[in-house]
Amino acid sequence: MSDKITESRKKNIAAMMDAKSLAIVGISGPDRFGGQVYTNLQLFGYEGKIYGVNPRYETLYDQKIYSSLSDLPEVPDCAILALPNSRLLPVMEEASELSIPSAIIYASAYGEENGIPLQDALARIAEKSGMMICGPNSMGLISFAHKLPMSGYQIIQGTPVGNITFISHSGSVWEAMMQNNRGNHYNYVISAGNEMVTTLADYMLFVLSDPGTKVVGMFVETVRDPDNFCQALKIAANQDVPVVAFKVGRSKRGAQLTQAHSGALAGEDGTYDALFKYYGVQRVRSLDEMMDTLELFDSGYRPKNSNLSAILDSGGERTMLVDLAEDHGIEFTELNPKTITKLEEILEPEVEVGNPLDAYGTDNYIKQVFRGSMEAIDADPNSGLTILCVDLYRIGNQSPNYVSIIVSIKDKFKNPFVVVANVSATASEILTARLREAGIPVLMGTETGLRAISHLFNYAEFQRELQENNEQSSKLTLDNLPSKEKIAEIRKQLESADSALGEVESKQILSEYGIRVSTEQIANSLDQALEIADEIGFPVVLKTAAGATHKTEVNGIHLNLSNPQELTAAYKDLKARLGRQVVVQEMISEGVELLLGVIDDPQFGSVLMVGIGGILVEVMKDTQLIWLPTDAEKVEKAIRGLKFAEMLSGVRGQEKSDLNAIVDTTLRLAHFALDCGDLIAELDINPLIAVPKGAVVVDALIIPKKE
């Protein structure tokens, strides 16, 4: 996309999001959709010009109504099309001819026009003039910051301007998030609809240019503009604007990618996980988790570490908290000895000091006990974030006391402080409102609250690493890499291939990147196989070279052949079933089998995979995807994140694997993916055997893209 087009998109989306003049095409009485659009604008106190367009009226709302857009005294910033599908095309053509920069389309745009899908016809008109479109199939958008509600659906009046932007592909989710009763307030709420022209990335780039945007939430079905979407995520990370995403449709592409292990294991959803991890996006799995996470990020908290301290008034709920925290990988603060001494002075004698702390004793001195406990635990030098995890009952003395204590000492807290209501349906709206007015986040439910806290810890750690690494994380520095001329040769080889490359050919390419591969040769006869085995040294492996992508599935591998007699028998078997051409390979008998792969995602391009390999790779499904470009720290973190990573540390008397060699091999594969990934449909290294001193590629498969 050229700079000229990009600047035009920025200018025109700004015209939509901060329109100084509007034309409501299809304006009508207050009981119809076009009238509700006008009513909303008036109720919000919109200060720009509003022109009504409808040939059925001469006047409405004490103002002149125009027959068409062409009759208006000026070109408006945005045309709001409160029209059915049947009337969209001529009005869009007129808007394009007038160079109106933006429009809102609520209708579905389903159907055809002269044999062309209506949405495609509308898109062509918009793209010709550079018009930005919200929709079709949209509920509109609201710019609270500009008193600009461009929607025909009822909107709660007097909603304060906030610092959260929420963008949704679902209209119902758009409205549900907007009509929350917990005090999450927005600067922009956008129902993106079908994204006919204007994409999620366009909206993000705009809101990130607004200093009032402190957090972005998204309900995402798909990403239609991957390059700009990644650019927007990068900007958000660099500006320290957290992005919270609910990506639906967690389906796999495995049925389409059956030739190699990597694609079947990754799936489309795995690519999104890798993308989000790379840019620090926090992925949620429910709308309640979204609400808690947005509220927590809206506080602006950035804990200095990922240690949780908790105060409760229930032993049973304390155990529940510990169980759920373990599920989400949350660790509790190890209290300083001075903190323990202080708590022993505060708490009743029978109360056990610890973290989490059940501070409730006999209901005596409740204010002193809980106030003192909160102050002592918050002041602990090891604390990162402190929570009061209680039930904010509507009736009773305890809950109001908790709220009063927190409000009275909140300015003394040295670390972020949050209240977690264990049961969202029990929490008093009056008490939660008091806390939120005082600037204390209230998370509604133990599990969603802990998920939100985990997201905050993860994001704060991501930001710390980003600040430490700055731009260094995007650079790969390795020696013994191929020259530009050699890369050109490899690319030519991939371009000319009309099928998957054989094992030997694939490994020859990898070796050009300094990747260690097993010693082997191709043999076309038994005598030749025996000569090669003698040269390599027994024991050896004998494999078919007949092009089978999964050799084990056709019994195409004979392992640990220790003498000429065993090799002869193996060769005769393979020749009879799969052909005379074989690969004679050194036998590596010990080590941990790993999987490395490169996946060509249809939206985002090449993604790296690392996992536990071998013949049970699909059963174990223990993999991590790594976004490109990458670095040694990210690769090592991915490897250590495998469920079976402990195997690399040596089990049952085996020596430790060479983790540095695994990381080095993975980084070299990343270089290959960056150089040639656009020509690769998929690459599969299975196994990479990690030994005490090194890592060796034993089998590899490269599948070039077909034109």
Secondary structure, 3 states (H helix, E strand, C coil): CCHHHHHHHHHHHHHHHCCCEEEEECCCCCCCHHHHHHHHHHHHCCCCEEEEECCCCCEECCEEEECCHHHCCCCCCEEEECCCHHHHHHHHHHHHHCCCCEEEECCCCCCEECCEEHHHHHHHHHHHHCCEEECCCCCEEEEHHHCEEECCCCCCCCCCCCCEEEEECCHHHHHHHHCCCCCCCEEEEEECCCCCCCCHHHHHHHHHCCCCCCEEEEEECCCCCHHHHHHHHHHHHHCCCCEEEEECCCCCCHHHCCCCHHHHHHHHHHHHHHHHHHHCCEECCCHHHHHHHHHHHHCCCCCCCCEEEEEECCHHHHHHHHHHHHHCCCEECCCCHHHHHHHHHHCCCCCCCCCCEECCCCCCCHHHHHHHHHHHHHHCCCCCEEEEEECCCCCCCHHHHHHHHHHHHHHHCCCCEEEEECCCCCCCHHHHHHHHHCCCCEEECHHHHHHHHHHHHHHHHHHHHHHHHCCHHHCCCCCCCCCHHHHHHHHHHHHHCCCCECHHHHHHHHHCCCCCECCEEEECCHHHHHHHHHHHCCCEEEEECCCCCCHHHHCCEEEEECCHHHHHHHHHHHHHHHCCCEEEEECCCCCEEEEEEEEEECCCEEEEEEEECCCCHHHHCCEEEECCCCCHHHHHHHHHCCCCHHHHHCCCCCCCCCHHHHHHHHHHHHHHHHHHHHHEEEEEEEEEEEECCEEEECCEEEEECCC
